[in-house]
Amino acid sequence: MSFGALNLALLDARREDRDEVEYRARATGANGVQHLLLIVNLSPHGLMARCESDLPVDERIQVTLPIIGPTAAQVRWSLGGRIGCQFDYPIDLASYYELVAILVKSGR
């Protein structure tokens, strides 16, 4: 077994479930530039989105979400027009479930 395979197994074990959504949101970068996102999945700790802008890893952004409002996050990975972001602070579960209900409803 290679160490790479072991590392992937460990990452998969730590991955949390995400809710599939389709929601257009705005994000503001540290330099004040606005970016349009299509959020495709979400958890209390972060999101994955499609983005036309090329956001670099470690970029700090503010994503505006229903119920929650502006939410600070860090781009953890960026690949082929997709980004993965980790929120600075997890969304509390009551607010998270309310948020997912709104995002799922708006995506229909």
C-alpha positions in Angstrom: 0.0 0.0 0.0 1.4 3.4 -0.9 1.2 6.3 1.5 -0.9 8.3 -1.0 -3.7 5.6 -0.8 -3.5 5.7 2.9 -3.8 9.5 3.0 -6.9 9.4 0.7 -8.5 6.8 3.0 -7.9 9.1 6.0 -9.4 12.1 4.1 -12.5 10.1 3.1 -13.0 9.0 6.7 -13.1 12.7 7.8 -15.3 13.9 5.0 -18.8 14.9 6.3 -22.1 14.5 4.5 -23.0 17.4 2.3 -26.5 18.6 1.1 -26.9 19.0 -2.7 -28.3 22.4 -3.5 -28.3 24.8 -6.5 -28.1 28.4 -5.3 -26.6 31.5 -6.9 -24.8 33.6 -4.4 -22.4 36.5 -4.3 -19.0 36.4 -2.6 -16.7 39.3 -1.9 -12.9 38.8 -2.0 -10.4 40.4 0.4 -9.7 43.0 -2.3 -13.4 44.0 -2.5 -14.0 42.3 -5.9 -17.4 40.5 -6.2 -17.7 37.0 -7.5 -20.8 35.1 -8.6 -21.0 31.6 -7.3 -23.3 28.7 -8.0 -23.3 26.7 -4.7 -23.7 23.0 -5.5 -23.3 21.5 -2.1 -23.1 22.6 1.5 -22.4 21.4 5.1 -22.3 23.3 8.4 -18.6 23.7 7.9 -18.3 24.7 4.2 -19.4 24.6 0.6 -18.5 23.7 -2.9 -19.3 26.1 -5.7 -18.8 26.8 -9.4 -17.2 30.1 -10.0 -16.3 31.9 -13.2 -13.5 33.8 -11.4 -10.3 32.1 -10.7 -10.1 32.2 -6.9 -6.8 31.1 -5.5 -6.3 28.7 -2.6 -6.2 30.5 0.8 -8.3 33.5 -0.6 -10.5 34.9 2.1 -14.1 35.6 1.0 -17.4 36.7 2.4 -20.4 34.6 1.0 -23.9 36.0 1.5 -26.3 33.2 2.5 -30.1 33.4 3.3 -30.8 33.2 7.0 -27.1 33.4 7.9 -26.1 36.6 6.0 -22.5 37.4 5.2 -20.3 34.4 6.2 -16.5 34.5 6.2 -14.8 31.6 4.5 -11.4 30.5 3.1 -10.9 28.9 -0.3 -9.3 25.5 0.6 -9.1 24.2 -3.0 -9.7 25.5 -6.5 -9.9 23.3 -9.6 -11.4 23.8 -13.1 -13.9 26.5 -12.2 -14.9 24.9 -8.9 -13.9 25.9 -5.4 -14.2 24.3 -2.0 -14.5 26.7 1.0 -14.4 26.2 4.7 -16.4 28.6 6.9 -14.5 30.4 9.6 -17.2 29.3 12.1 -19.6 26.4 11.6 -23.3 27.2 11.1 -25.4 26.1 14.1 -27.6 23.2 13.2 -30.9 24.9 13.6 -29.9 27.7 11.2 -28.3 25.2 8.9 -31.4 23.1 8.5 -33.5 26.3 7.9 -30.9 27.4 5.3 -30.9 24.1 3.5 -34.7 24.1 3.3 -34.6 27.5 1.7 -31.8 26.6 -0.8 -33.5 23.4 -1.8 -36.8 25.2 -2.3 -35.2 28.0 -4.4 -33.4 25.5 -6.6 -36.6 23.9 -7.9 
